[in-house]
Amino acid sequence: MSVLVLNAGYEPLHTVSVKHAMNMLWRGVATVEESHPEETFGPFPKPTVLRLLRYVKMTWAYAKRGGLKLTEASVKITWEQFSHGTPVYSQAGVLKRDHGQCAYCGQPVATTMDHVVPKSRGGATSWDNAVAACEPCNQRKADRTPDEAGMRLLWDPFVPTREDLAW
């Protein structure tokens, strides 16, 4: 038996085996849209239709038969965006994790990244030591710790999941 997989916008993508569908549910990349209510696998009903939680960009490959007539299309889906684990550290990732909001004043205009413990003081360039900051707060803090600058963090930096950065 096969399970129909829909994109986040309810467009049909392809079919997968029940085993593959259950794997997608356990990984948290899809939700059940239709199922066999009398059959379950652990906490999940046996699915007949799944919908992806995030929109997947598709590339199409067309086969021609006798001229320009398009007779079939195959979908190539890249699943790496659903892989689990810690995302690679980046300034853009810090800004996205903090939703572009300054960790010192709370203004939604953070365009710079600040090391909580300055690099010159042995602070690491890592998720746990970086926050989004607006330029005035970043300049005011300068090469000092928040305590030395008389500033406080509105939240503690943390290592995000890929899901945190996906939205």
C-alpha positions in Angstrom: 0.0 0.0 0.0 1.3 3.5 -0.8 0.7 6.8 1.0 0.1 10.1 -0.9 2.4 12.9 0.2 1.2 16.5 -0.2 3.3 19.6 -0.1 2.5 22.2 2.7 0.2 23.9 0.3 -1.7 20.7 -0.3 -0.2 20.1 -3.8 0.3 16.3 -4.5 4.0 15.5 -4.7 4.4 11.7 -4.9 3.6 8.4 -3.1 5.8 6.6 -0.5 5.6 3.3 1.3 3.8 3.1 4.7 7.2 2.5 6.3 8.6 5.7 4.7 5.4 7.6 5.8 5.8 6.4 9.4 9.5 7.5 9.3 8.3 11.0 8.1 5.8 11.2 11.0 8.4 10.1 13.6 10.8 12.7 12.3 8.2 15.4 12.6 8.3 16.5 9.0 4.7 15.6 8.1 1.2 15.3 9.6 -1.6 12.9 8.8 -4.4 14.3 6.7 -6.3 11.0 6.1 -5.9 7.7 7.7 -7.3 4.3 8.4 -8.9 5.0 11.8 -9.0 1.4 12.9 -5.2 0.7 12.3 -2.4 2.5 14.3 1.3 2.4 14.5 2.3 3.6 18.0 0.7 7.0 18.5 -0.1 7.4 14.8 -3.0 6.2 12.8 -2.0 4.3 9.6 -1.9 7.1 7.0 -3.3 7.2 3.5 -2.4 10.9 2.9 0.4 12.9 4.6 1.0 16.7 4.3 4.5 18.1 4.8 4.8 20.7 7.5 7.2 22.9 5.5 6.9 23.8 1.8 9.4 21.8 -0.3 10.9 23.4 -3.4 10.7 21.1 -6.4 12.6 20.7 -9.6 10.8 19.1 -12.5 12.2 16.9 -15.1 10.1 16.4 -18.2 10.2 13.5 -20.7 9.3 14.1 -24.3 7.6 11.6 -26.6 7.2 12.6 -30.2 8.0 16.3 -30.2 7.1 18.8 -27.6 4.4 16.8 -25.9 5.1 16.6 -22.2 4.1 13.1 -21.1 5.4 12.7 -17.6 7.0 14.6 -14.8 9.1 13.4 -11.9 9.7 15.4 -8.7 13.1 15.7 -7.1 12.7 16.6 -3.5 15.6 17.7 -1.3 15.1 16.5 2.2 18.2 17.9 3.8 16.3 20.8 5.2 14.5 18.3 7.4 17.6 16.7 8.7 18.0 16.8 12.4 21.0 18.0 14.4 22.6 21.3 15.2 22.6 23.9 12.4 25.9 25.4 11.4 26.7 28.6 13.4 26.4 31.9 11.4 25.6 35.5 12.0 22.5 35.2 9.8 21.4 32.2 11.9 21.9 34.2 15.1 19.7 37.1 13.7 17.1 34.6 12.6 17.1 32.7 15.9 16.5 36.0 17.8 13.9 37.1 15.3 15.9 40.2 14.4 15.2 41.6 17.9 17.9 43.2 20.0 18.8 41.1 23.0 19.6 44.2 25.1 16.8 46.7 24.4 14.2 44.5 22.7 13.9 46.7 19.6 13.0 44.8 16.4 15.8 46.3 14.4 18.8 44.2 15.3 21.1 44.1 12.3 24.4 43.2 14.1 25.6 40.2 16.1 27.2 40.7 19.5 29.5 38.3 21.4 28.2 38.3 25.0 31.7 37.6 26.3 34.0 39.5 23.9 36.3 37.4 21.8 39.2 39.5 23.2 38.3 38.1 26.6 38.2 34.5 25.4 34.6 34.4 24.4 33.8 31.8 21.8 32.2 32.4 18.4 29.3 30.0 19.1 25.5 29.9 19.5 25.9 30.1 23.3 27.9 33.3 23.2 26.2 35.3 20.4 23.0 37.4 20.4 21.3 39.8 17.9 21.9 43.4 18.8 21.0 46.8 17.4 23.9 49.0 16.4 23.5 51.5 19.3 23.4 48.7 21.9 26.3 46.9 20.2 28.4 50.1 20.2 27.4 51.0 23.8 28.5 47.5 25.0 31.7 47.7 23.0 34.4 45.3 24.2 32.9 44.6 27.6 30.7 42.1 29.2 27.0 43.1 29.7 27.7 43.5 33.5 30.6 45.8 32.9 28.5 47.9 30.4 25.6 48.1 32.8 23.4 46.2 30.4 21.3 43.0 30.8 20.3 40.4 28.4 16.5 40.0 27.9 17.1 36.3 27.1 20.0 33.8 27.3 21.5 32.7 24.0 20.9 29.1 23.1 21.7 26.5 20.4 18.7 26.5 18.1 17.3 23.5 16.3 16.9 23.5 12.5 13.2 23.9 13.1 13.9 27.1 15.1 15.7 28.6 12.1 13.2 27.3 9.5 10.4 29.7 10.3 
